[in-house]
């Protein structure tokens, strides 16, 4: 009734009404709900204590899904304030609620748009002043560190920024410095922020982060002080325990650390933390180079780990690194493989880990070939009786092993009591108190985890396949494990148990007397000259590869030299003779073994004059330039292949970028092909005739090139089939209440990710619109995993955005399907609406300028 009074819109009473209603009916409820959501996200934030904690605990993707419904309610309440009370004093605060809700939904793009709008539209209000802080946080979440740094600098230089904003900036800066690994500056900013932080739980968290930072930069005394400060705050148990672990980790007193950690095991609440306790004990032993004890602790850490995948990955990784440093490459490779099953790609050293894993896989694979082929060749020269006796021993050993394995499986229920997580002298170790199999609950996750760990310990990580325990193996397994091939790596290497092609046995008449079930032990022995040649070729390639891996990848020149020398000694006519000798020349030069280096140099210059390797020795600079030119040509070919692939996927932005990149090649003999792809990709959907004009220009610039013939044929076709596309629906009237619109400069790039946007009146039923699109996407486009978001375009219009189209073509197909569906748009009961396609960059500009009419005009020309 009050709102219907004549002239109320401009009266003081109207202003009072809108302010009070906006604040208490919409904004207050939305704000309180958002505060509750923030508290829940803080409590459920998943912390990985093996890395520096996040400064802002705002949950992860899973927890964001859990509060998405409540965040939508916040957005709806704030939107109603903006739509129904546009003259109230709570518009900026409501936009702030919407922006933060999108941030917590992890829709950083939408959040960024709202924060930037607040910063521009309300620069002097509290939300407008805080918006830059959130803009920085959005950039950090999107890993746009340059943009974050630019905004930080701008805030620091802005003298009009209020003191309370500067204080909050310290926290944001500390997060930025952590993300960019500037740990000393992060600690400095976080200490400044602590002066203004309120709330015990927040202070405890920041104390812990400071302890981690100082530990990272090697200031163990300060780290100790802050870990103790965490414990004094009496935080949640998890944080307190991790602080105790941190105290042990930074301590320099090994005996004290060991006693302290063992005391932690007496508390039954720590049973799920045994894996971390062992891990810290191992790190302590490694400080004093006690690698054997460290390995024991790490193995116990792996066995004790139940649900903590991060810790299991770290323990496997440290085991692999320790074995790598010994060096014991077979074991190192095995543990890298195990770590690969648990490690997350976000792990800071993931690329190094993958590189080392691949290198060791290649090394071990080639060492196995060497060991196997040498073993087979030794067997090939045995007498018939010797060979039969040898195989009989293998069969007997396999039968004995099978019997033992069966016995082990029968006794598997007693594994935990036989393999306690800590030695039996530790009190409070309840896992040692299992008395009999009758008390075992085999559906218990703890028992399942223990059983899985024991299986891996006994059998290794095996593929899911039938008959995995079958004992029949090829003869590659018959070498004596006490007589390993590799003089450097003395550990037994497990052999390949795959099936091999059986050679004919006709040349060895005594083999026909062997029972059929035993012939598999003989099938790969190289008895004939042809088979021995094949075996020798495998040996040569494997030995050369091992030398290269030791030299180039593992940086162990002495071991590389051994394999190169062994290759030359055993196979003086090997096809890899020249590169092997050249690598020996380089190795001995690096090791300052001048006499050996000169011997290799003399041999190459005498026996291989005029070769590239001889020139590299005599005039290395000149030949390196020649190699660089060859590589450049190869790089050009590779770049063109990548460009054509991008063209095939309609990634026109990538095509154009590569065309520009090709200009750096002085002799670009593929220039015409590059430009042809660029023209077709940029203008193939253009209806204004620019494709034809561009092709005609192309034929004039490249009259004799082979690709010009294709261009001429295409021009003729297009001129016959030329059509114009129909115009799109007219846009809604431009909102006169919006802020002044700057002149926009939209860019057309159909290779960029695109959105479909549906613009409709703010008064329409938002739920009906969202439901309509959601049902459609679920039923017809589920495989594309499309996402929907809604936001206010201005006070009169809302916009629904459908995301995740990889390029224009995919988005166009979606829009075309909707226009063909005669029932889709009428179902929403909206009379005045428009629909467009828009690239992600142009969408960001549209939401910043609110210039729908300007975009619609530009849209006609390009789409």
C-alpha positions, -999 to 999 in steps of 0.1 A, spaced: 0 0 0 28 23 10 47 18 -22 16 26 -43 12 61 -30 14 88 -57 47 106 -59 63 82 -34 92 74 -58 107 108 -53 98 114 -17 119 110 15 94 85 27 101 64 -4 138 66 2 133 55 37 111 26 26 135 14 0 165 17 24 149 -2 52 133 -29 31 165 -34 11 186 -37 42 164 -59 64 144 -79 39 171 -88 14 206 -77 22 207 -86 59 194 -121 53 218 -127 24 247 -114 44 240 -136 74 236 -166 52 270 -158 35 287 -155 69 274 -190 78 287 -204 45 321 -188 50 323 -204 85 314 -238 70 339 -235 42 366 -226 67 358 -257 88 357 -281 59 387 -267 40 410 -297 31 445 -289 43 475 -307 29 501 -302 57 529 -314 35 527 -281 16 523 -246 29 487 -240 39 464 -216 20 461 -183 37 424 -182 29 406 -214 38 376 -213 15 370 -250 8 376 -270 -24 356 -279 -54 337 -306 -35 327 -284 -6 318 -256 -31 292 -280 -46 279 -287 -11 270 -250 -5 261 -241 -41 224 -241 -33 228 -218 -4 250 -195 -24 223 -193 -51 199 -181 -24 224 -154 -14 226 -143 -51 189 -143 -54 183 -122 -23 209 -97 -33 196 -96 -69 161 -87 -56 175 -58 -36 191 -45 -68 160 -50 -90 133 -39 -65 151 -11 -46 175 4 -72 175 38 -54 184 24 -20 218 27 -3 224 -11 -4 230 -16 -41 268 -17 -38 266 -40 -8 243 -63 -27 266 -65 -57 294 -73 -32 274 -103 -19 268 -115 -54 305 -112 -63 316 -131 -31 290 -158 -36 303 -164 -71 339 -165 -57 329 -192 -32 311 -211 -60 345 -211 -77 331 -192 -107 360 -168 -106 353 -153 -140 318 -142 -129 331 -130 -96 359 -110 -113 333 -92 -135 313 -82 -104 343 -70 -84 356 -50 -113 321 -34 -118 321 -25 -81 356 -10 -83 346 12 -112 310 21 -102 314 26 -65 351 35 -60 346 54 -27 322 29 -9 335 2 14 326 -26 -10 342 -6 -38 374 -2 -17 375 -39 -8 368 -51 -44 405 -48 -55 415 -72 -27 390 -98 -41 401 -90 -77 436 -101 -66 423 -132 -50 404 -141 -82 436 -137 -102 455 -159 -77 428 -186 -80 431 -183 -118 469 -184 -116 472 -151 -133 501 -139 -111 511 -110 -133 477 -94 -131 477 -101 -93 510 -84 -89 499 -53 -110 468 -49 -88 489 -52 -56 513 -25 -68 483 -3 -77 468 -6 -42 502 1 -25 506 32 -46 471 45 -40 472 70 -12 434 72 -9 431 36 2 418 34 38 440 19 65 417 -11 71 421 -20 34 458 -18 37 457 -41 67 437 -67 48 461 -63 18 489 -78 40 471 -112 40 464 -110 2 501 -102 -4 512 -131 17 491 -154 -4 506 -140 -36 541 -144 -23 535 -180 -13 520 -188 -47 551 -172 -64 575 -189 -40 588 -157 -24 587 -172 11 607 -146 29 584 -118 17 553 -139 25 565 -143 61 571 -105 64 536 -97 51 519 -123 73 536 -110 104 523 -75 96 488 -89 91 488 -107 124 487 -74 143 452 -69 129 438 -104 129 410 -113 153 398 -147 162 418 -175 178 413 -200 150 426 -176 124 456 -166 145 465 -203 151 463 -209 113 485 -180 105 510 -190 132 513 -224 115 518 -209 81 545 -186 95 562 -217 110 561 -234 76 575 -204 59 604 -200 83 611 -237 81 611 -234 43 637 -206 43 658 -223 69 651 -202 100 644 -232 123 644 -210 155 616 -189 143 598 -219 129 601 -235 164 587 -204 181 556 -203 158 549 -240 161 549 -236 199 526 -206 195 501 -227 175 500 -253 204 495 -226 229 464 -214 211 448 -248 218 435 -252 182 416 -282 167 434 -315 172 446 -319 137 464 -285 137 479 -291 171 492 -325 161 508 -311 129 524 -284 149 540 -311 171 552 -329 140 566 -297 127 585 -291 160 601 -325 156 610 -318 120 629 -286 128 647 -300 158 685 -306 155 685 -331 184 680 -365 168 676 -385 200 651 -359 213 631 -361 181 630 -399 182 618 -400 219 593 -372 212 577 -389 183 576 -423 201 557 -406 229 532 -394 203 525 -431 195 513 -437 230 482 -416 224 456 -438 207 442 -407 190 474 -406 168 470 -441 153 459 -426 120 490 -404 120 515 -432 122 524 -428 86 534 -391 92 553 -400 123 574 -426 104 580 -401 77 594 -374 100 615 -401 117 629 -410 83 637 -373 75 655 -371 108 677 -401 100 685 -387 66 698 -355 82 726 -377 96 729 -398 64 714 -429 81 699 -441 49 692 -477 60 672 -466 90 654 -440 69 644 -467 44 630 -488 72 609 -460 86 597 -450 51 586 -486 45 567 -486 78 551 -452 68 538 -467 36 525 -498 54 508 -477 80 492 -452 56 455 -459 54 435 -430 38 462 -403 34 471 -406 -2 493 -375 -1 514 -389 27 517 -423 9 529 -405 -22 555 -385 -3 568 -417 14 571 -435 -19 588 -405 -34 613 -402 -6 620 -440 -8 626 -436 -45 649 -406 -40 669 -424 -13 674 -454 -35 683 -431 -64 710 -415 -44 726 -448 -33 724 -455 -64 700 -484 -66 681 -477 -98 659 -508 -99 644 -502 -65 642 -464 -72 623 -471 -104 599 -495 -85 591 -468 -59 587 -441 -85 561 -464 -102 543 -469 -69 543 -431 -62 527 -426 -96 496 -443 -83 491 -417 -56 509 -385 -65 488 -355 -76 497 -335 -107 496 -303 -85 526 -316 -65 554 -290 -68 580 -314 -81 557 -334 -104 575 -327 -136 608 -337 -121 592 -368 -107 577 -378 -141 610 -371 -159 630 -393 -135 604 -420 -136 605 -422 -174 643 -421 -174 646 -450 -150 619 -470 -169 641 -467 -200 672 -475 -180 658 -506 -163 641 -518 -195 674 -518 -213 693 -534 -184 668 -562 -184 674 -567 -221 711 -569 -214 707 -593 -185 682 -615 -204 701 -618 -236 734 -625 -219 717 -652 -198 701 -668 -229 735 -668 -247 752 -685 -218 725 -712 -218 730 -717 -255 766 -730 -251 757 -754 -224 758 -791 -231 725 -810 -232 730 -825 -197 740 -792 -182 710 -775 -196 686 -802 -185 701 -801 -150 698 -763 -149 662 -763 -159 654 -790 -134 667 -767 -106 645 -739 -119 614 -761 -119 622 -773 -83 627 -737 -71 594 -726 -87 575 -754 -70 591 -746 -36 582 -709 -41 546 -718 -50 543 -738 -18 557 -710 3 533 -685 -14 503 -706 -6 514 -709 30 518 -672 32 483 -666 19 469 -691 43 484 -672 72 475 -637 59 451 -631 87 480 -629 111 498 -603 90 494 -574 114 507 -592 144 537 -603 124 543 -569 109 535 -543 136 535 -506 126 560 -499 153 584 -522 171 569 -540 200 586 -519 226 563 -490 219 534 -488 244 499 -480 233 503 -500 201 469 -516 199 475 -530 164 497 -556 180 470 -570 202 451 -589 175 448 -624 189 432 -646 163 416 -647 129 382 -652 144 382 -616 156 389 -602 121 362 -582 104 372 -584 67 349 -556 57 367 -532 81 385 -505 60 415 -506 84 419 -544 78 414 -540 41 441 -513 40 465 -534 60 459 -564 38 464 -543 6 497 -530 20 509 -565 28 499 -578 -6 519 -550 -23 548 -558 0 548 -595 -9 536 -595 -45 543 -560 -58 518 -539 -78 502 -562 -104 478 -556 -132 442 -568 -129 444 -600 -149 436 -637 -146 462 -663 -136 486 -637 -122 502 -663 -99 509 -689 -126 544 -702 -123 551 -708 -160 577 -683 -172 600 -682 -202 636 -691 -199 646 -655 -192 642 -663 -155 667 -690 -153 699 -670 -147 715 -672 -113 703 -643 -92 737 -643 -75 755 -637 -108 740 -604 -120 751 -590 -154 754 -554 -145 787 -548 -127 775 -515 -114 739 -523 -104 742 -554 -82 706 -558 -73 686 -587 -88 663 -574 -116 629 -591 -121 626 -605 -155 599 -600 -181 572 -628 -177 555 -621 -210 552 -647 -238 578 -649 -265 578 -663 -301 592 -698 -301 621 -705 -325 622 -738 -343 640 -766 -324 650 -787 -354 687 -778 -351 690 -794 -317 678 -830 -319 681 -836 -282 653 -810 -275 628 -833 -292 632 -857 -263 622 -830 -238 586 -832 -225 562 -807 -241 554 -790 -207 591 -782 -203 599 -769 -238 588 -734 -228 620 -731 -208 640 -735 -240 619 -716 -265 640 -683 -264 675 -697 -262 694 -685 -294 708 -718 -307 710 -709 -344 733 -683 -360 703 -662 -370 689 -662 -335 723 -652 -320 725 -623 -345 691 -611 -334 702 -614 -297 735 -595 -304 716 -567 -321 694 -564 -290 724 -563 -268 742 -536 -288 711 -513 -289 705 -518 -252 741 -511 -242 743 -480 -263 710 -468 -248 722 -474 -213 753 -454 -219 733 -425 -233 709 -426 -203 738 -425 -178 755 -397 -197 727 -374 -208 699 -380 -183 715 -392 -151 747 -372 -155 769 -402 -144 797 -401 -170 818 -428 -154 790 -454 -157 782 -442 -192 819 -447 -202 818 -483 -189 789 -492 -212 804 -474 -242 837 -492 -236 819 -526 -231 799 -521 -263 831 -514 -283 850 -543 -267 823 -569 -273 810 -555 -307 839 -537 -324 819 -533 -356 787 -520 -340 767 -495 -360 770 -472 -330 808 -472 -329 813 -436 -340 788 -419 -317 800 -442 -288 836 -431 -294 826 -395 -297 807 -396 -264 838 -413 -248 859 -384 -261 835 -359 -245 833 -379 -212 871 -382 -208 875 -345 -217 850 -336 -190 867 -359 -165 902 -344 -173 914 -378 -184 935 -363 -213 952 -394 -224 920 -414 -229 903 -384 -246 932 -380 -270 930 -417 -279 893 -414 -288 900 -382 -307 928 -397 -327 907 -428 -336 878 -407 -349 900 -383 -370 920 -413 -384 891 -437 -392 862 -413 -397 876 -381 -413 851 -358 -428 822 -369 -407 801 -346 -386 817 -360 -354 852 -353 -368 842 -318 -376 827 -313 -341 861 -322 -327 881 -300 -351 857 -270 -355 828 -274 -330 814 -238 -335 810 -241 -372 792 -274 -371 770 -263 -342 757 -235 -365 749 -261 -392 731 -282 -367 712 -252 -355 701 -245 -391 689 -281 -395 670 -279 -362 655 -246 -373 641 -262 -405 628 -291 -384 613 -266 -360 595 -249 -389 581 -282 -401 570 -290 -365 554 -256 -362 534 -261 -394 522 -295 -382 510 -279 -350 493 -251 -370 475 -275 -393 463 -295 -363 450 -263 -347 433 -254 -380 416 -289 -381 402 -282 -346 390 -247 -355 415 -231 -331 419 -200 -352 436 -180 -325 463 -206 -323 466 -207 -361 471 -169 -362 496 -170 -334 517 -197 -351 516 -178 -384 532 -148 -367 557 -171 -350 567 -185 -384 580 -151 -394 611 -156 -373 624 -182 -398 646 -164 -424 640 -191 -450 603 -198 -445 595 -220 -475 561 -228 -460 550 -191 -458 522 -196 -484 508 -226 -466 508 -208 -432 490 -178 -446 465 -199 -465 455 -218 -433 452 -184 -415 429 -169 -441 406 -199 -443 404 -203 -406 397 -166 -399 371 -160 -427 354 -193 -435 323 -184 -416 323 -148 -428 294 -136 -450 307 -102 -460 329 -114 -488 362 -108 -470 372 -145 -475 370 -140 -513 389 -107 -512 416 -122 -489 420 -152 -512 424 -130 -543 451 -110 -525 468 -143 -515 469 -155 -552 485 -122 -562 512 -125 -536 519 -162 -542 513 -167 -579 535 -198 -584 529 -217 -552 512 -250 -553 486 -240 -527 475 -211 -549 457 -235 -572 436 -245 -543 429 -209 -535 418 -202 -571 394 -232 -571 379 -221 -538 374 -185 -551 354 -199 -580 333 -220 -558 325 -193 -533 316 -168 -560 290 -193 -573 277 -202 -539 279 -168 -521 251 -163 -496 244 -139 -468 235 -150 -433 202 -138 -418 204 -111 -391 199 -121 -355 171 -110 -332 171 -73 -324 186 -65 -289 166 -53 -259 166 -15 -255 198 -2 -239 194 3 -202 194 40 -195 201 36 -158 234 20 -163 267 38 -160 281 56 -191 294 31 -217 328 35 -231 333 27 -268 340 -10 -271 365 -28 -294 353 -64 -296 375 -89 -314 365 -118 -336 383 -151 -330 363 -182 -337 390 -204 -323 386 -190 -288 362 -207 -263 327 -193 -268 296 -189 -247 259 -189 -257 241 -160 -239 204 -156 -234 193 -120 -225 158 -116 -210 139 -92 -187 148 -91 -151 112 -95 -142 110 -129 -158 110 -162 -139 147 -170 -134 141 -205 -121 120 -214 -151 147 -202 -175 175 -221 -157 154 -252 -154 145 -251 -191 182 -249 -202 194 -273 -175 169 -300 -187 180 -295 -223 217 -297 -215 212 -329 -194 191 -347 -220 209 -337 -252 244 -323 -244 255 -343 -213 287 -354 -230 298 -318 -234 295 -311 -197 280 -276 -203 278 -252 -174 251 -226 -167 254 -194 -148 231 -164 -145 239 -128 -136 224 -93 -139 234 -74 -170 218 -42 -158 188 -31 -138 164 -42 -166 180 -73 -180 193 -106 -168 217 -129 -187 219 -167 -187 253 -180 -199 260 -215 -213 297 -222 -211 323 -249 -221 321 -246 -259 357 -250 -271 351 -228 -301 326 -209 -322 315 -239 -343 304 -259 -312 285 -229 -298 269 -222 -332 257 -258 -335 241 -255 -300 224 -222 -309 212 -235 -342 196 -265 -325 177 -242 -302 164 -221 -330 152 -252 -349 133 -263 -317 99 -246 -321 89 -254 -286 120 -244 -266 118 -206 -264 79 -205 -260 82 -228 -230 98 -200 -210 69 -176 -216 91 -147 -223 81 -122 -250 112 -100 -253 145 -118 -254 176 -121 -274 203 -147 -279 239 -143 -290 272 -162 -293 302 -145 -277 339 -153 -270 351 -155 -234 371 -123 -239 342 -104 -255 319 -115 -227 342 -101 -201 341 -67 -220 303 -68 -223 298 -74 -186 322 -46 -178 306 -20 -202 270 -33 -200 268 -21 -237 244 -47 -251 233 -25 -280 270 -20 -290 277 -57 -289 246 -65 -309 256 -40 -336 291 -55 -338 276 -90 -337 257 -84 -370 289 -78 -388 310 -107 -375 286 -135 -368 
